[in-house]
Amino acid sequence: MGAAATELRGELRGLVAQHVPPEYLGAFTDDPADLETAQEFCRILAERGLLCPAWPEEYGGRGASVWEQTAVREEMWAAHEPRGAQYMGVNWVGPTIMRHGTGEQRRRHLPPIARGEVIWCQGFSEPDAGSDLASLRTAARRDGGGWLVSGQKVWTSYATMAQWCFLLARTSRGERRQQGLTIFLVPMDDPAVEVRPLGCLMGPHHLNEVFFDDLRVTEADVLGTVDQGWKVVQEVLAFERVGIARYARCEHLLQAAPEVLGDAWERLPGELRVRWARMLVHCRRARLLAYRVVALQDEGRVRPGDAAAYRIAVTRLDQESAEVLMDIAASVPREGEAARRFRAEVADHWRYSHASTVASGSIDVQRILLARALLGAS
Ligand SMILES: Cc1cc2nc3c(=O)[nH]c(=O)nc-3n(C[C@H](O)[C@H](O)[C@H](O)COP(=O)(O)OP(=O)(O)OC[C@H]3O[C@@H](n4cnc5c(N)ncnc54)[C@H](O)[C@@H]3O)c2cc1C
């Protein structure tokens, strides 16, 4: 990515070292201390124009290249995403509003994301609509000049802390289930919205149920065209999938292993070190697949098949590297701060890796999307 990106990476590493405590493992929890770290760090990045560098200046960016944005993303994920929940606003909420929002929606929503002030959640999945998202039942029914939304979402990350929800609801029934779906941008502090946390391995309140009981929305809350939300959803998911740069996290942990083990590294079984080296190659492969999607996005193109290919590679990497790292961590010395931290980071990585092939669309669905793209089917 060139000298500018190297300099940028140096600056970001310096900021992480200065402002993110070494024990920060908070990308997926809502521990108040981690949340405060993430909020503060987003403000620090925003002040330096590093939160959304590739956005146009009028929306709070500085018109930098998508490759600089990619460098930011990689450095953040390597450091366990100190932007916390706000990575979602930067990665897919903002770009989607930029592509499909009205002038008023862009002015209203983009600058607060670029200033690092706002958390969004994604209201797509439902108890009976995950992989088969188009079968969702949350409905918006016409009422006067607007709609009333009722229904239930589930697995909604960050819903307890989000101020806004990117909500998908049914507004009509067409010939195909994918027709008649509409995206609404809705506030989470409305009394008609109730959030109930769900316990999970990734932290007590990472996942949630969200209930909508006659939430009133208007034309101004619709993103894009009424009944035409499905195409936007495909774009959202492509942006989201490539925005999760887990290969950077895997590479960071793998690279740290020989240093933490010291002399013990040479005593590891040769077979384990071969698996470790293979994982580093996998990191490179996932990175290159991500770069292909980024290059397409730079040309204004979004191809779900390419995003799926990346997602398959990176989620497999998450799981396979977690197993290798757990085996290596078993040989880490019991004493010492660096060893303790490495073990904690590896355990955290291993916990996350189980969700990796489900979150943001299961790996089976990614394989179907890739196959369809390769076969030229819609
Ligand atoms: C950590 C995490 C965070 C998440 N955050 C959010 C969020 O913020 N917002 C949100 O809306 N959702 C979120 N989700 C939900 C996620 O998008 C869904 O879990 C995912 O789409 C799968 O849906 P499901 O859980 O209903 O499983 P199902 O769709 O019921 O799938 C169950 C199993 O069947 C397989 N399967 C399903 N259909 C097929 C098929 N046609 N062919 C082959 N196999 C198939 C799947 O691969 C899976 O193994 C999150 C999930 C996780 C794990």
The ligand as a MOL file (V3000), in Angstrom:
LIG
                    3D

  0  0  0     0  0            999 V3000
M  V30 BEGIN CTAB
M  V30 COUNTS 53 58 0 0 0
M  V30 BEGIN ATOM
M  V30 1 C -21.8770 -13.3500 17.0120 0
M  V30 2 C -23.0810 -13.0920 16.1710 0
M  V30 3 C -23.5050 -11.7970 15.9650 0
M  V30 4 C -24.6320 -11.5450 15.1920 0
M  V30 5 N -25.0620 -10.2450 15.0520 0
M  V30 6 C -26.1890 -9.9970 14.3440 0
M  V30 7 C -26.6840 -8.6530 14.2420 0
M  V30 8 O -26.0970 -7.7140 14.7830 0
M  V30 9 N -27.8130 -8.4430 13.5460 0
M  V30 10 C -28.5000 -9.4550 12.9280 0
M  V30 11 O -29.5050 -9.1760 12.2790 0
M  V30 12 N -28.0720 -10.7540 13.0270 0
M  V30 13 C -26.9420 -11.0320 13.7280 0
M  V30 14 N -26.4810 -12.3280 13.8460 0
M  V30 15 C -27.2860 -13.4040 13.2790 0
M  V30 16 C -26.6750 -14.0820 12.0670 0
M  V30 17 O -26.7550 -13.2690 10.9230 0
M  V30 18 C -27.4340 -15.4040 11.9050 0
M  V30 19 O -27.1360 -16.2070 13.0340 0
M  V30 20 C -27.0260 -16.1370 10.6530 0
M  V30 21 O -27.4980 -15.4420 9.5280 0
M  V30 22 C -27.6040 -17.5760 10.6410 0
M  V30 23 O -28.9700 -17.5580 10.8840 0
M  V30 24 P -29.6140 -18.4850 12.0290 0
M  V30 25 O -28.8720 -18.2650 13.2850 0
M  V30 26 O -31.0910 -18.2210 12.0320 0
M  V30 27 O -29.3330 -19.9690 11.5800 0
M  V30 28 P -30.1310 -20.7920 10.4710 0
M  V30 29 O -30.3880 -19.9480 9.2960 0
M  V30 30 O -31.3050 -21.4360 11.1310 0
M  V30 31 O -29.0750 -21.8850 10.0900 0
M  V30 32 C -28.8480 -23.0320 10.9120 0
M  V30 33 C -27.8400 -23.9170 10.2040 0
M  V30 34 O -28.3910 -24.3650 8.9550 0
M  V30 35 C -27.5230 -24.0350 7.8700 0
M  V30 36 N -28.3360 -23.6450 6.7110 0
M  V30 37 C -29.3610 -22.7860 6.6740 0
M  V30 38 N -29.8420 -22.6760 5.4190 0
M  V30 39 C -29.0850 -23.4860 4.6380 0
M  V30 40 C -29.0960 -23.8020 3.2480 0
M  V30 41 N -29.9780 -23.2700 2.4060 0
M  V30 42 N -28.1600 -24.6720 2.7880 0
M  V30 43 C -27.2400 -25.2230 3.6200 0
M  V30 44 N -27.2080 -24.9640 4.9600 0
M  V30 45 C -28.1030 -24.1040 5.4590 0
M  V30 46 C -26.7200 -22.8230 8.3690 0
M  V30 47 O -25.4740 -22.7360 7.6960 0
M  V30 48 C -26.5360 -23.1730 9.8400 0
M  V30 49 O -25.4670 -24.0640 9.9940 0
M  V30 50 C -25.3500 -12.6140 14.6080 0
M  V30 51 C -24.9170 -13.9270 14.8110 0
M  V30 52 C -23.7980 -14.1720 15.5940 0
M  V30 53 C -23.3560 -15.5880 15.8000 0
M  V30 END ATOM
M  V30 BEGIN BOND
M  V30 1 1 1 2
M  V30 2 1 2 3
M  V30 3 2 2 52
M  V30 4 2 3 4
M  V30 5 1 4 5
M  V30 6 1 4 50
M  V30 7 2 5 6
M  V30 8 1 6 7
M  V30 9 1 6 13
M  V30 10 2 7 8
M  V30 11 1 7 9
M  V30 12 1 9 10
M  V30 13 2 10 11
M  V30 14 1 10 12
M  V30 15 2 12 13
M  V30 16 1 13 14
M  V30 17 1 14 15
M  V30 18 1 14 50
M  V30 19 1 15 16
M  V30 20 1 16 17
M  V30 21 1 16 18
M  V30 22 1 18 19
M  V30 23 1 18 20
M  V30 24 1 20 21
M  V30 25 1 20 22
M  V30 26 1 22 23
M  V30 27 1 23 24
M  V30 28 2 24 25
M  V30 29 1 24 26
M  V30 30 1 24 27
M  V30 31 1 27 28
M  V30 32 2 28 29
M  V30 33 1 28 30
M  V30 34 1 28 31
M  V30 35 1 31 32
M  V30 36 1 32 33
M  V30 37 1 33 34
M  V30 38 1 33 48
M  V30 39 1 34 35
M  V30 40 1 35 36
M  V30 41 1 35 46
M  V30 42 1 36 37
M  V30 43 1 36 45
M  V30 44 2 37 38
M  V30 45 1 38 39
M  V30 46 1 39 40
M  V30 47 2 39 45
M  V30 48 1 40 41
M  V30 49 2 40 42
M  V30 50 1 42 43
M  V30 51 2 43 44
M  V30 52 1 44 45
M  V30 53 1 46 47
M  V30 54 1 46 48
M  V30 55 1 48 49
M  V30 56 2 50 51
M  V30 57 1 51 52
M  V30 58 1 52 53
M  V30 END BOND
M  V30 END CTAB
M  END
